[in-house]
Amino acid sequence: MPPSSATGKALHYLNNEWTKLTAYLKDGRIEIDNNGAENAIRPFVMGRKNWLFSTSVKGVKASTNLYSLIESAKANGLEPYAYLRHLFTEQPKAETVEAIEALLPGVIHQDQLKY
């Protein structure tokens, strides 16, 4: 039984979670923290009180999709406005799965976007 002090509880937790806490040492693909994800969602978290009163589920879903596109574009080094303009221009022309996949932020290159 672990000690009941705050330090004892913390050490017991540390011992039980050690494998998870050190996983990043064994696999170089694992980040030591989730700061990248936290920083990406911060603009949306800061405004979440404004979105609590959305008037429709469709509106919430549309906002979520748009925010995901913007953050994915930024994560892939694309200027979001240029990417969205390109996406909304080219997507209606896409008739195959391959054509749609070619518009994904991880596939498209910055030089394909017009400013």
N, C-alpha and C positions, 0 to 999 in steps of 0.2 A: 504494500500500500504506500503510495507516494505521500510525502509530508504535506500537511495542509496549508503551509505558508505559501505566499504568492511565488516565492523563489522555488520552492519545492514543486509546485504545480507547473511552473515554467520548465524546470529541468525534466520533469516527467513527460511533458509534451514534446520537448526537444528529443528525448530518447526515443519516443514512439514514432516520431516523424522524421528521424534522421535520414533515412533512405530517400525520402521525397525531397528533403531540404538540400541534399547533396547530389541529386540526379544531374544537375547541370555540369558537374565535374566529369561525369562519365560520358556525356553526349554533348559535343560541341555545338550542336544545333539548338540546344535549349538555352534560352536566355536566363541570366541570373535573377532577373526581375521582370515585371510586366510594365515597366515605365513606358515603353513604346505604345502599348495598347491604351494605357491610362491617358497618355498625352493626346492620343488620337481622338478619344471620346470626350475629353474635357470640354470642348466648346459646346457639345450637346448636353452634357451633364449640367453645365452652368445655367443653361436655359430651360432645364426640365420642368421647372414650376410653370413656365409659360405654356408647356405642352400638356400639362395635366388636364386641362379643360378643353381638349380637342373635341370638336362636336361630332366627329364620326370616326368609325373604325377605318373606313377607307382612307380618310385623311391622315390618320396615324400611320397606316401602312405606306402610303405614298411618301410621307416625310421620311420614314425609316429607309425606304428604298433610295431616296435622293441622298440622304446623309451617307449611306453606305457607298454609293457611287462616288461622292465627293471625297470621302476618306480613302477609298481604294485608289482613286486617281492620285491623291497626294502621296500615298504610300508607295506608289509606283513612279514617282517623280514627274507626274504630269500636272500641268496647270489646270485646276478643276474647271474653270469656265470654258477654256478652249476644248477640254475633253468633252464636257457635256454638249457643247455646241456641235462638235464632230459626231458624237454619239447620236444626238437627236436628228442630225441631218442624214447620217448613213444608215441608221437602224431600219427605217422604213423600206430601204432598198434591199436589205438582207433577206434572202429567200431560202437559205440553207442554214443548217446548224453551224457549219464551218464559217459561213459569213458572219453569223452572230457572234461566234466565239472569237473571231478576228477583231471584234470591237471591244473586247474585255480590256480593262486597264492594264493588266499584266502582260498583254500581248502587243498592244499598240505602242508605237514609239512616238516620242515627243516631236520628232520632225514630220510626222504625218498630220500634226495639228496645225491649223491656220490660226493666226492671231489677228 
